[in-house]
């Protein structure tokens, strides 16, 4: 009798502990009830909520919680969950003919931020999230060499080292047993960068003002701007013959000389090394000028035999009077025209008046002639 009672005690302890299933979000999880058959009915619960029931006639009855839409019964007793979510984690209870079998589903998520290959010397964070653990359970990371890295579910890699490349493990315990989830980390060298400061020809960091060919005897300025230099770095110009021209990034050419034609170099140093950027300068003679007066091609020169250098004055010379004088002349002419017009109008009116008077007087004279 004592032997039978001890057997049922051990079986009850195993049933209370049950099995632990570890999976990731989005995957499928299969939870075995612990029995292969039942006599009356079999029922599953999730954290106390009814999810599905099966009886001898094979009629399934489902609950109303979200998880019921993503599960099926395998072999009439085992539970298969598709598209596992974090909220699916926790305790599952399989009740067979009144006997309960407890199981636990743990949903693990591990990731690195930033994702992808980590750059050597940069900073990164490893995260391990385990849903379904009991309160007080510990979560920590282990390096690829097996040594512990902190005592938290978060591992701050500052800075990223070559030794961090490999498989990291997120370690956690449940029910006195250790579990882990792996995360592979790749470390690569950052893209090679040049320490040389670069002058951009397209953005006119080196140029001449004015642009184009420089006129002999004129003035011009050469400019050289180099971004990214350390404080105290020197920038200066060198002539085409190699000699230095001042000690500044600006070269004032006053006046422009023939010797300035050729390739000038903007010289600058960085990190103990010399660099240069070239600028080609062309110098040309200014356009020839003449002191002789130029006559228009359309006009003819009428020369006086006694004065061979005499020329016909141009229209510009004839009309080269002051504009105020021309306005005055115009006003006078206009007034004369108005006065003449008024006199003519008065004269015509006088003639018309005489004609009207004659017409009026003519019938009376004719009448008196008849009377006489």
Residue pairs with C-beta under 8 A, 6 or more apart in sequence:
15 34
15 99
15 100
15 101
15 102
16 102
17 102
17 175
18 34
18 101
18 102
18 103
18 104
19 31
19 32
19 34
19 103
19 104
20 103
20 104
20 106
20 174
20 175
20 177
20 179
21 29
21 30
21 31
21 103
21 104
21 105
21 106
22 106
22 108
22 179
22 181
23 29
23 84
23 105
23 106
23 107
23 108
24 84
24 107
24 108
24 109
24 181
25 84
25 85
25 86
25 107
25 109
26 83
26 84
27 84
28 80
28 81
28 82
28 83
28 84
29 80
29 81
29 84
29 88
29 105
30 74
30 78
30 79
30 80
30 81
31 78
31 79
31 80
31 81
31 92
31 94
31 103
31 105
32 77
32 78
32 103
33 42
33 44
33 77
33 78
33 79
33 94
33 96
33 101
34 94
34 96
34 101
34 103
35 42
35 77
35 94
35 96
35 101
36 75
36 77
37 76
37 77
38 54
38 56
38 76
38 77
38 96
38 97
39 56
39 97
40 55
40 56
40 97
41 53
41 54
41 55
41 56
41 97
42 53
42 54
42 55
42 76
42 77
42 94
42 95
42 96
42 97
43 50
43 52
43 53
43 54
43 94
43 95
44 50
44 51
44 52
44 53
44 79
44 92
44 93
44 94
44 95
45 51
45 92
45 93
45 95
46 65
46 67
46 88
46 90
46 91
46 92
46 93
47 90
47 91
48 93
49 63
49 65
50 63
51 62
51 63
51 65
51 67
51 68
51 71
52 60
52 61
52 62
52 63
52 68
52 71
52 73
52 79
53 60
53 61
54 60
54 73
54 76
54 77
58 76
60 73
62 68
66 87
67 81
67 88
70 81
70 82
70 83
71 79
71 80
71 81
71 82
72 80
72 82
73 79
73 80
74 80
77 94
77 96
79 92
79 94
81 88
81 105
84 105
84 107
85 107
86 107
86 109
86 129
86 131
87 131
88 105
88 107
89 105
89 106
89 107
89 131
89 132
90 104
90 105
90 131
90 132
91 102
91 103
91 104
92 102
92 103
92 104
92 105
93 100
93 101
93 102
93 103
94 100
94 101
94 103
95 101
104 132
104 174
104 175
105 132
106 130
106 131
106 132
106 133
106 172
106 174
106 179
107 130
107 131
107 132
108 128
108 129
108 130
108 131
108 170
108 172
108 181
109 127
109 128
109 129
109 130
109 131
110 126
110 127
110 128
110 129
110 170
110 181
110 182
110 183
111 126
111 127
111 183
112 118
112 124
112 125
112 126
112 127
112 183
112 185
113 124
113 125
113 127
114 124
116 186
117 186
117 187
117 188
118 124
118 157
118 160
118 164
118 185
118 186
118 187
118 188
119 160
119 187
119 188
119 189
119 190
120 159
120 160
120 161
120 162
120 187
120 188
120 189
120 190
121 159
121 160
121 190
122 159
122 160
122 190
123 156
123 157
123 158
123 159
123 160
124 157
124 160
125 154
125 155
125 156
125 157
126 141
126 154
126 155
126 157
126 168
126 170
126 183
126 185
127 153
127 154
128 139
128 141
128 153
128 154
128 170
128 172
128 181
128 183
129 153
130 137
130 139
130 153
130 170
130 172
130 181
133 139
133 172
133 174
134 174
137 172
137 173
137 174
138 151
138 172
138 173
139 152
139 153
139 170
139 171
139 172
140 148
140 149
140 150
140 151
140 152
140 153
140 170
140 171
140 172
141 148
141 149
141 150
141 152
141 153
141 155
141 168
141 169
141 170
141 171
142 148
142 149
142 168
142 169
142 171
142 180
143 149
143 163
143 164
143 166
143 168
144 163
144 164
144 165
144 166
144 167
144 168
144 185
145 163
145 166
149 155
149 168
150 156
153 170
155 168
157 164
160 187
161 187
162 187
164 185
164 187
165 185
165 186
165 187
166 184
166 185
167 182
167 183
167 184
167 185
168 182
168 183
168 184
168 185
169 180
169 181
169 182
169 183
170 180
170 181
170 182
170 183
171 178
171 179
171 180
172 178
172 179
172 180
173 179
195 270
195 271
196 270
196 273
196 275
197 226
197 227
197 228
197 229
197 268
197 270
197 275
198 228
199 205
199 206
199 224
199 225
199 226
199 266
199 277
201 277
205 224
205 225
205 226
205 227
205 277
206 223
206 224
206 225
206 266
206 277
206 279
207 222
207 223
207 279
208 214
208 220
208 221
208 222
208 223
208 279
208 281
209 220
209 221
209 223
210 220
212 282
213 282
213 283
213 284
214 220
214 253
214 256
214 260
214 281
214 282
214 283
214 284
215 256
215 283
215 284
215 285
215 286
216 255
216 256
216 257
216 258
216 283
216 284
216 285
216 286
217 255
217 256
217 286
218 255
218 256
218 286
219 252
219 253
219 254
219 255
219 256
220 253
220 256
221 250
221 251
221 252
221 253
222 237
222 250
222 251
222 253
222 264
222 266
222 279
222 281
223 249
223 250
224 235
224 237
224 249
224 250
224 266
224 268
224 277
224 279
225 249
226 233
226 235
226 249
226 266
226 268
226 277
228 270
229 235
229 268
229 270
230 270
233 268
233 269
233 270
234 247
234 268
234 269
235 248
235 249
235 266
235 267
235 268
236 244
236 245
236 246
236 247
236 248
236 249
236 266
236 267
236 268
237 244
237 245
237 246
237 248
237 249
237 251
237 264
237 265
237 266
237 267
238 244
238 245
238 264
238 265
238 267
238 276
239 245
239 259
239 260
239 262
239 264
240 259
240 260
240 261
240 262
240 263
240 264
240 281
241 259
241 262
245 251
245 264
246 252
249 266
251 264
253 260
256 283
257 283
258 283
260 281
260 283
261 281
261 282
261 283
262 280
262 281
263 278
263 279
263 280
263 281
264 278
264 279
264 280
264 281
265 276
265 277
265 278
265 279
266 276
266 277
266 278
266 279
267 274
267 275
267 276
268 274
268 275
268 276
269 275
293 311
295 301
295 311
295 312
295 314
296 314
299 312
299 314
300 312
301 311
301 312
302 310
302 311
302 312
303 310
303 311
304 310
